[in-house]
Amino acid sequence: MDDALRTLLQRVDTPTVCNAIEVVEGKRGFNRFTRGTMLCSAPTAGAIVGYARTAKIAACAPATDPPAIVRARRMDYYRHMASGPRPAIAVVEDMDGPNAIGAYWGEINTTVHKGFGLSGALTNGVMRDLGDLPDGFPVIAGSIGPSHGFVHVREIATPVTIFGLCVADGDLVHADRHGALVIPTGYAAELPAAIAKLLDTEKIVLSAARADGFDFAAFEAAWTAFEAART
């Protein structure tokens, strides 16, 4: 991903990218996005975009593997997060699901991941230390909580599911306070033109609605032009 594309994708929100993908496809029905309401540690920070570095954790119960194996897997996890193409996002599934209690994403862990050069984290799990998280590393999570529980790494670089969205290691992810999506392989190069077309199309209605003297007749004319132009 070149710098210009990365800058563009960071500047637009995830709903815009979701709609732009449908412009690329020429139809509605794109469905590789999260379901439900997620929480963002920095809702005004803009979008995070990058290649997924995936893992699975659990925290409700202690690890059953020997301590040496647990420690080795933890180091393998951090080695994986520190490697791979950039920009990148940590995409970590909490296997405890809706019962998750282990706040893996606190001040220390987010600072470590940011130091590795990751752009943020996407998880169905728990975050904490909201006043102490580093700038420039948004966390988009399932909940907020005070405890780390018995958090431990279970899998590394395997496919994960975050709020109904399946993400494979290396997938290109776009996420913000609305949730997240996976940009299909081969679509990234077409997104700048698709986003420009989408925004120009939306202006047909928005400009009319913001103009003095807007009424139903003006709306009808604008909407007719809008429908003719949109996907």
C-alpha positions in Angstrom: 0.0 0.0 0.0 1.5 3.3 -1.0 1.4 6.4 1.3 -1.2 8.2 -0.8 -3.7 5.3 -0.5 -3.0 4.9 3.2 -3.5 8.6 3.8 -6.8 8.6 1.9 -8.1 5.5 3.8 -7.2 7.0 7.1 -9.1 10.2 6.3 -12.4 8.6 5.3 -14.6 6.7 7.7 -15.5 3.0 7.5 -19.1 3.5 6.2 -17.6 5.5 3.3 -15.2 2.6 2.5 -18.1 0.1 2.8 -20.1 2.1 0.3 -17.1 2.6 -2.0 -16.5 -1.1 -2.2 -20.0 -1.4 -3.6 -19.1 1.2 -6.1 -16.1 -1.0 -7.1 -18.4 -4.0 -7.3 -21.1 -2.1 -9.2 -23.8 -3.5 -6.9 -25.1 -3.6 -3.3 -24.6 -6.6 -1.0 -21.0 -6.3 0.2 -21.0 -8.0 3.6 -17.5 -8.4 5.0 -18.1 -6.0 8.0 -18.8 -6.3 11.7 -22.2 -6.6 13.2 -23.4 -4.8 16.4 -22.1 -1.9 18.3 -18.4 -1.7 19.1 -16.5 0.8 21.4 -13.6 3.0 20.3 -11.0 4.3 22.7 -10.4 7.3 20.5 -13.6 8.0 18.5 -12.3 11.3 17.0 -8.9 9.9 16.0 -10.0 8.8 12.5 -9.7 5.4 10.9 -7.1 2.7 11.3 -6.1 0.8 8.3 -3.6 -2.0 7.8 -2.9 -5.7 7.3 -4.2 -8.0 10.0 -1.9 -9.6 12.5 -4.3 -12.1 14.0 -4.4 -14.1 17.3 -6.8 -15.6 19.8 -6.7 -15.1 23.6 -8.8 -16.2 26.6 -9.0 -14.9 30.1 -11.9 -16.3 32.1 -10.0 -19.3 33.3 -6.2 -20.0 33.7 -4.3 -21.6 30.9 -4.1 -25.4 31.1 -0.8 -25.7 29.3 2.5 -25.9 31.3 3.8 -22.4 32.2 6.8 -22.8 29.9 4.5 -23.4 26.9 2.3 -20.4 27.9 5.4 -18.2 28.1 6.8 -19.4 24.8 3.5 -18.9 23.1 3.3 -15.4 24.5 6.7 -14.6 23.0 5.7 -16.1 19.7 2.7 -13.8 19.7 4.7 -10.7 20.2 7.2 -11.9 17.6 4.3 -12.2 15.2 3.0 -8.8 16.0 6.4 -7.2 15.5 6.8 -8.7 12.1 5.0 -8.6 8.7 4.0 -5.9 6.3 3.1 -2.4 7.5 0.8 -0.7 8.0 -0.7 -3.4 10.3 -3.5 -3.8 12.8 -3.6 -6.3 15.7 -6.8 -8.3 15.2 -7.4 -10.4 18.3 -10.3 -12.6 19.0 -11.2 -13.2 22.7 -12.4 -16.8 22.8 -14.5 -16.0 25.9 -16.9 -14.1 23.5 -19.7 -12.2 25.2 -18.5 -13.4 28.6 -15.0 -11.8 28.1 -13.5 -10.2 31.2 -9.8 -10.0 30.5 -8.8 -6.5 29.5 -5.9 -7.4 27.2 -5.7 -3.9 25.8 -4.5 -1.6 28.6 -1.7 0.9 28.8 1.2 -1.5 28.7 0.0 -3.8 25.9 -1.1 -0.9 23.6 2.2 0.9 24.1 4.1 -2.3 23.2 2.0 -2.8 20.1 2.4 0.8 19.0 6.1 0.5 19.5 6.1 -2.5 17.1 4.7 -0.1 14.5 1.1 -1.3 14.5 -1.6 1.2 13.8 -4.3 0.0 16.3 -6.2 -3.0 17.6 -9.5 -4.6 16.7 -11.0 -7.1 19.1 -14.3 -8.5 20.4 -12.7 -8.4 23.8 -12.0 -5.9 26.6 -10.0 -2.7 26.9 -9.1 -0.6 30.0 -6.8 2.3 31.1 -8.7 4.6 28.8 -7.1 7.7 30.1 -3.6 6.3 29.7 -3.6 4.6 26.2 -1.0 6.1 23.8 -2.0 8.6 21.2 -2.1 7.2 17.7 -3.2 3.7 18.6 -7.0 3.4 18.7 -8.5 0.3 20.1 -11.9 -0.8 18.8 -13.2 -3.3 21.2 -16.3 -5.2 22.5 -16.3 -3.8 26.0 -14.6 -2.0 28.8 -13.5 -3.6 32.0 -11.1 -3.2 34.9 -9.4 -6.7 35.1 -7.0 -8.6 33.0 -8.4 -11.9 34.4 -6.2 -14.9 33.4 -5.5 -13.6 30.0 -3.2 -15.8 27.8 -2.6 -16.4 24.2 -4.3 -19.4 22.6 -3.6 -19.2 18.9 -1.4 -17.1 16.6 -1.9 -16.2 12.9 -5.1 -18.2 12.6 -8.4 -16.9 11.2 -10.4 -15.0 13.8 -14.0 -13.7 14.1 -14.7 -10.2 15.4 -18.4 -9.3 15.8 -19.3 -11.6 12.9 -16.5 -10.5 10.7 -14.1 -13.3 9.7 -10.5 -12.0 9.3 -7.5 -14.0 8.1 -3.9 -13.1 8.9 -2.8 -10.6 6.2 -6.3 -9.3 5.3 -6.5 -5.6 4.7 -8.7 -4.1 7.4 -10.3 -0.7 7.8 -11.9 0.2 11.1 -13.2 3.1 13.2 -15.8 3.9 15.7 -18.5 2.4 13.4 -16.8 -1.0 13.4 -14.6 -2.7 10.8 -14.5 -4.3 7.4 -12.1 -6.3 5.2 -11.2 -4.8 1.9 -11.3 -7.6 -0.6 -8.0 -8.6 -2.3 -7.4 -6.5 -5.4 -9.8 -3.7 -4.5 -7.4 -1.3 -2.9 -6.1 0.2 -6.1 -9.7 1.0 -7.2 -10.8 2.6 -4.0 -9.5 6.2 -4.6 -11.7 6.6 -7.8 -14.6 4.8 -6.1 -14.4 7.1 -3.0 -14.2 10.2 -5.2 -17.3 9.0 -7.2 -19.2 8.2 -4.0 -18.5 11.6 -2.4 -19.4 13.5 -5.6 -22.7 11.5 -5.8 -23.6 12.3 -2.2 -23.0 16.0 -2.8 -26.0 16.0 -5.2 -28.4 15.6 -2.3 -26.3 17.2 0.4 -25.7 20.4 -1.5 -29.4 20.7 -2.4 -30.5 20.0 1.2 -28.1 22.7 2.6 -29.1 25.3 0.1 -31.5 28.2 0.9 -35.1 27.5 -0.2 -34.8 23.8 -0.1 -38.2 22.2 -0.6 -39.8 18.9 -1.8 -39.4 19.9 -5.5 -35.7 20.6 -5.0 -35.4 17.3 -3.1 -37.2 15.3 -5.8 -34.9 16.7 -8.5 -31.8 16.1 -6.5 -32.9 12.6 -5.5 -33.6 11.7 -9.1 -30.1 12.8 -10.1 -28.7 11.0 -7.1 -30.4 7.7 -7.9 -29.2 7.9 -11.5 -25.6 8.3 -10.3 -25.3 6.0 -7.4 -24.7 2.2 -7.1 
